[in-house]
């Protein structure tokens, strides 16, 4: 006979392991802001980090196939690098908070602990992670706007946030906050019910 509980437990276990591995990988992303700052302060951001990027994170705008030496020389390397470094750091922090919260919620669900205070705290951490993401978006969007307008290179990599991304992340924040407050209301009702019994 098909046992849904065992399938759910195994599925949650696989997701938890995947998230824990991803968490370790994400921690290595803390190196990325230092790379941006290095390129920025050595004046090599436009040339080595964007135009001739071996990572190919940048798409070439059709009207900027060729970038002149003047455009590269006049690119604001330091402001761009600082904007991107701040945005990337905040994004990595948000991802770590989010992944860890989900791992802990999955762990609690595996223990059959659904309406517990720890899950409420973890949901609050998810909301906090989304707030940090919203804070990161303006830095990334401003940096990416610089590379697009000055060099005709559109960031298509992991940290390719735009001003539109900011709006989407605000909507996600509202969505996560509603889930948190609904769970908090249900948790408080359960606590009151337990006290009256």
N, C-alpha and C positions, 0 to 999 in steps of 0.2 A: 504494500500500500504506500502511496505517495505521501511523504511527511513534509508538509510545508514549513514547519518550524525548523527542521534540520537544514532545509535548503536556505531559509532566511538566515540562519546562524552562519552557515558556510559562506553565503554571499556577503554578509556583513564583515566576516573575518577577512575575506579577500579584499574588500574595499578598504578595511582598516590597514592591512599590510601595504597595499598600494599607496595609501595616503602617508604612511610612516616613511616609506622609501622616498616618496616625493618630497616629504618634509626635509629629509637629509639633503636631497639634491638642491632644494630651494635655498638651504642655508649657504651653499657654495655661491649663490648669486650675490652674496654680500661683497664679493670680490669686484663685481661689475662697476659699482660706483667709483671705486678707486682707479679702475682702468679709464673711465671717462675723465676723472680729474687729472690723471697723468697726461692723457692726450690733450686736455684743455690747457693745462698750465705749461706744457711744452710747445704749444702752438700747432700741434699735429692733428687736432680733432677733425678739421675739415678734410685734410688730405688723406690721412690714414684711417680715421674712424668712420668717415661718412662716404666720401667719393670713391676711395679705393678699398672699401671695407671687404675683407676676405670672408666675413660672415654673411655677406649678401643680405643684410637686413633692410636694405634701402632699395626701393623701386625708383626707377628713373622717370621723372616727369617728361612727357613727350616734347615739351617746348624747352627743356633744359638737358638735352642729350649730352652736350659738351659743356663742361664747366671751365671757365677761364681762370688763369692764374690770379687775376685781379679779384675774382669772386672768392677764391680760396684764401687769398691773403687778407681780404677784408671781412672774412667770416668771424663772428664774435665767439671765438673758441671757448674762452673762460666762462662767459655767461651761459652759453649752451651747456657746457660740461657741468656747471654747478646746478642748473635747472634739472638736468637729467639725473645727476647723482642723487639729489634730494628726492626726486620722484621715484627713482628705482629703489632707494633705501626704504621709503615709506611703503612702496608696493610689496617688497619682500617681507617687511614686518607684517603687513596685512595678511599676506598669504600664510605665513607661519602661524599667526593667531587663528586664522580660519581653519587651516588643516588640523591643528592641534585640538581645537574645539570639536570638530567633527569626529576625530578619532575618539575623544572622550565620550561623546554622545553615543557613538556606536558601541563603545565598551559598556556603557550603562545599559543600553538596550539589550546587549548580549547577556547581561546579568538580570534581565527582566525588571530593571529599574527605570520606569518610564516617567512618572510625575514625581521627580526628586529634585531637591534644591540644586544639586550639581548640574543637572540638565538645564535648569533655568539660568545658572551662571554661564554655562557654555553657550547658550543662545544669546546671552548678553554680549559675550565675547565675539560672536559672529557679527552682531550689530556694530561693535567697536571696530572690528576688522574692516567692515564696510565704510565706516566713518574715516578710517585711515586711508582707505582706497580713494575716497572722494577728495581727501586732502592731497593725495599724490597726483591726482589727475591734472590740476592746473599747471604743475611744474612740468609734467611730461608733455602736456598739450602745447605749452609755450615753447619748450625745447624742440618739439617736432615741427611746430610752425616755423621756427627759425630755419631748420634744415630744408624744409619745403620751399620757403620763400627766398632764401639766400642762395641755395645750391640746387634747387629743383630735385631734391632727394626726399622721398616719402618713406618714413620709417614703417616697415612691415614686420618688424620683429616682435619680441615678447613685450616690449615697453613702448608700444605704438599708440598710446592714448591720444585722442584728439579732444576738441571741445565738445563734440557730440558724445564721446565716451563719458565725459563728466555728467551730462544730462542723464544718460543711461544708468550710471552708478548712483545718482541721487534717487532715481526711481527704485533701483534695487535696495537702497538704504531704507526707503519708506516701506517696501515689501517686507524686508527682514525685521524692521521695527514692529510692524503689525503682527507678524508671527510671534515675536518675543512677547508683546503685550497680551496677545490672546493666550499664549502658554502660561504667562504669569497669572492671568485671571483664572484659568483652569486650575493652576497649582494652588492658588489661594483658596478657591472654592473647595478643593480636595482637602486642604489643611483644616478649613473650618468644619468640613463634614467629619473628618477624623476626630476632631476635638469634641464634637457634639455626641459622638457615638459612645 
